[in-house]
Amino acid sequence: MSLRWGPLLLLLPAWVTAATSVTRCGSDKYELKNRGLCCPLCPAGQHVSKHCDGTQSTQCSQCEPDTFTAHPNSETSCLPCAQCRDDQEKVTSCSPTRDRQCQCKTGSYYCDSGDCVEMCYRCTRCEGATLHPCNATQDAICAAETSPVPGNPNKDWLIPVSLGAFVVVIVGGYIICRCRRRRVRQLLQQVVHFMKRKSCELRTFPFPHGSCCPVNVSYSHAPLSDGDTC
């Protein structure tokens, strides 16, 4: 933005000169140094081409293209108009009485704080709500993100995990009980078979030929049928 203010700074000496001479020459004239003359100021859009000499008034000329003077002045040439940079766009055109106005292009903003260099920055894109939209002189202001309600979104996974664990416990317990019942039943069958064999041995000692209690008895884990009796 220095290009915009530079021409105004160049005009400062003329304004100071006009201010110091206003008490003696008036607000519409300027003092010609070393001559003690009060010469009329040239209007905005013109510059002094020849100072007054006591017999002739100040001669003024129109500003050349792309130059300007915004106020009555005693300048011998007009000021150059500002040139927009590549990252800027023109807002108003240069005229003999007005400087060219530039601003950052759409989607960017100008940062004029002490921490920023003189350039245009890309506008911030808000993820949520926008409190203030980005413009040529100010970045966007985004609303603060709201925190999630405690115990709601972050703990939704506990319900399916708990149900899954409960189902696993029930199914596992059922399988274990079935296995244990089957094993107990097999043990009871072995005990019953053993007791029947002992009872048979006591009743048939010594073993007669064709006894139902053979010497070598193998114990089966299969269930006994109703006909398996001595």
C-alpha positions in Angstrom: 0.0 0.0 0.0 3.0 2.3 0.0 2.3 3.2 -3.6 -1.0 4.6 -2.6 0.4 6.8 0.2 3.7 7.7 -1.6 2.2 10.4 -3.8 0.5 12.0 -0.7 3.8 12.0 1.1 5.4 13.8 -1.9 2.7 16.5 -1.6 3.5 17.1 2.1 6.3 19.7 1.5 3.9 21.8 -0.7 1.2 21.6 1.9 3.7 22.6 4.6 4.9 25.5 2.5 1.3 26.6 1.8 0.5 26.4 5.5 3.4 28.6 6.6 2.7 31.2 4.0 -1.1 31.3 4.5 -0.9 34.1 7.1 1.0 36.4 4.8 -0.3 35.3 1.3 -3.7 33.8 2.1 -5.1 30.3 1.6 -5.3 30.6 -2.2 -1.7 31.7 -2.8 1.8 30.5 -2.1 5.0 32.5 -1.3 7.6 32.6 -4.0 10.9 32.1 -2.1 13.7 34.7 -2.4 11.3 37.1 -4.2 8.8 38.0 -1.6 5.9 37.4 -3.9 2.5 35.8 -3.3 1.5 33.7 -6.3 -1.9 32.2 -6.9 -2.0 28.4 -6.4 -2.8 26.1 -9.4 -6.1 24.2 -9.0 -6.4 20.5 -8.5 -5.6 18.6 -11.7 -3.0 21.1 -12.8 0.6 22.1 -11.9 2.6 25.3 -12.0 4.3 25.8 -15.4 5.5 29.4 -14.6 5.6 31.3 -11.4 4.2 34.8 -11.1 6.6 37.7 -11.5 4.8 40.7 -10.2 3.3 41.6 -13.6 1.9 38.2 -14.6 -0.1 35.7 -12.6 0.9 32.1 -12.1 0.7 30.0 -15.2 -0.8 26.5 -14.8 -0.8 23.4 -17.1 -3.0 20.3 -17.1 -1.6 17.1 -15.6 -0.2 14.6 -18.0 -1.8 11.2 -18.4 -1.3 8.9 -15.5 -0.5 11.8 -13.2 -2.6 13.9 -10.8 -2.8 16.6 -8.2 -5.7 16.3 -5.7 -5.5 19.8 -4.2 -4.7 23.4 -5.1 -0.9 23.4 -5.2 2.4 25.1 -6.2 4.0 22.0 -7.6 5.9 22.3 -10.9 4.8 18.8 -12.0 2.0 16.5 -11.2 2.4 13.3 -9.1 2.5 9.9 -10.8 -0.5 7.7 -10.2 -0.1 4.5 -8.2 0.4 1.2 -10.1 -1.5 -1.9 -8.9 0.6 -4.9 -8.1 0.0 -8.3 -9.6 -1.8 -9.4 -6.5 -4.1 -6.3 -6.5 -7.0 -5.2 -8.6 -8.0 -1.6 -9.6 -10.9 0.0 -7.6 -10.8 3.5 -9.2 -8.9 4.7 -12.2 -6.4 7.5 -12.2 -7.6 10.9 -13.1 -6.0 14.4 -13.2 -7.5 15.1 -9.7 -7.5 11.6 -8.1 -5.0 8.9 -7.7 -5.6 5.3 -8.8 -7.0 3.1 -6.0 -5.9 -0.5 -5.7 -7.0 -3.3 -3.3 -6.2 -7.0 -2.8 -7.9 -9.3 -5.3 -11.0 -11.2 -4.3 -10.2 -14.1 -2.0 -7.3 -12.2 -0.4 -6.8 -9.4 2.1 -4.2 -6.7 2.9 -2.5 -7.0 6.3 -1.2 -3.7 7.6 -0.1 -4.7 11.1 3.5 -4.5 12.2 3.9 -8.3 12.0 3.0 -8.5 8.3 5.0 -7.6 5.3 3.4 -5.5 2.6 1.5 -8.0 0.6 -1.9 -9.6 0.2 -2.7 -12.8 2.1 -5.1 -15.5 1.1 -8.4 -15.4 3.1 -8.9 -18.0 5.9 -11.5 -20.6 5.1 -13.8 -21.3 8.1 -14.7 -24.9 8.8 -17.8 -23.9 10.7 -19.7 -20.6 11.0 -18.2 -17.4 9.8 -18.6 -14.4 12.1 -17.1 -11.9 9.7 -16.5 -12.5 6.0 -13.1 -11.8 4.4 -12.7 -8.5 2.5 -9.9 -6.5 0.9 -8.7 -5.1 4.3 -9.6 -7.8 6.8 -9.3 -11.6 7.1 -12.3 -13.8 7.9 -13.2 -14.3 11.5 -14.3 -17.9 12.3 -16.6 -19.0 15.1 -14.9 -21.1 17.7 -15.6 -24.9 17.4 -18.0 -26.2 20.0 -16.8 -29.0 22.2 -18.7 -32.4 22.1 -21.1 -33.0 25.0 -19.4 -35.3 27.5 -20.6 -38.8 27.5 -22.4 -38.7 24.2 -20.5 -39.1 20.8 -17.2 -40.3 22.2 -18.8 -43.2 24.2 -21.3 -44.5 21.8 -19.0 -47.5 21.1 -19.4 -48.8 24.6 -22.9 -50.1 23.9 -22.1 -52.4 21.0 -18.9 -53.6 22.7 -20.7 -54.4 26.0 -23.4 -56.3 24.1 -20.9 -58.3 22.2 -19.0 -59.2 25.4 -22.2 -60.3 27.0 -23.1 -62.5 24.1 -19.6 -64.1 24.2 -19.9 -64.8 27.9 -23.3 -66.5 27.5 -22.3 -68.6 24.6 -19.0 -69.6 26.2 -20.7 -70.5 29.4 -23.2 -72.6 27.6 -20.5 -74.5 25.7 -18.5 -75.1 28.9 -21.6 -76.4 30.7 -22.4 -78.8 27.9 -18.8 -80.1 27.9 -18.8 -80.6 31.7 -22.2 -82.4 31.7 -21.0 -84.7 29.0 -17.8 -85.5 30.8 -19.6 -86.1 34.1 -22.1 -88.4 32.4 -19.2 -90.4 30.9 -17.5 -90.7 34.3 -20.8 -91.9 35.9 -21.2 -94.5 33.1 -17.7 -95.8 33.8 -18.4 -96.0 37.6 -21.7 -97.9 37.0 -20.0 -100.3 34.6 -17.2 -100.9 37.1 -19.7 -101.5 40.0 -21.7 -104.0 37.8 -18.5 -105.9 37.0 -17.5 -106.1 40.6 -20.9 -107.3 41.6 -20.8 -109.9 38.9 -17.4 -111.2 40.1 -18.7 -111.6 43.6 -21.8 -113.6 42.5 -20.0 -115.9 40.0 -16.7 -116.6 41.7 -15.1 -118.8 40.5 -16.1 -117.9 37.0 -18.0 -120.6 35.2 -17.7 -121.2 31.5 -19.8 -118.7 29.5 -20.0 -116.2 32.4 -21.2 -112.7 31.6 -18.2 -111.3 33.4 -15.1 -112.0 31.3 -11.6 -111.7 32.7 -10.5 -108.9 30.4 -13.2 -106.2 30.5 -12.7 -103.0 28.4 -14.5 -99.9 29.6 -16.3 -98.0 26.9 -17.1 -94.3 27.1 -20.3 -94.9 25.1 -23.6 -94.7 27.0 -25.0 -98.0 28.3 -28.1 -99.3 26.7 -31.0 -100.9 28.6 -29.9 -104.4 27.7 -26.3 -104.0 29.1 -26.9 -106.0 32.3 -25.0 -108.9 33.8 
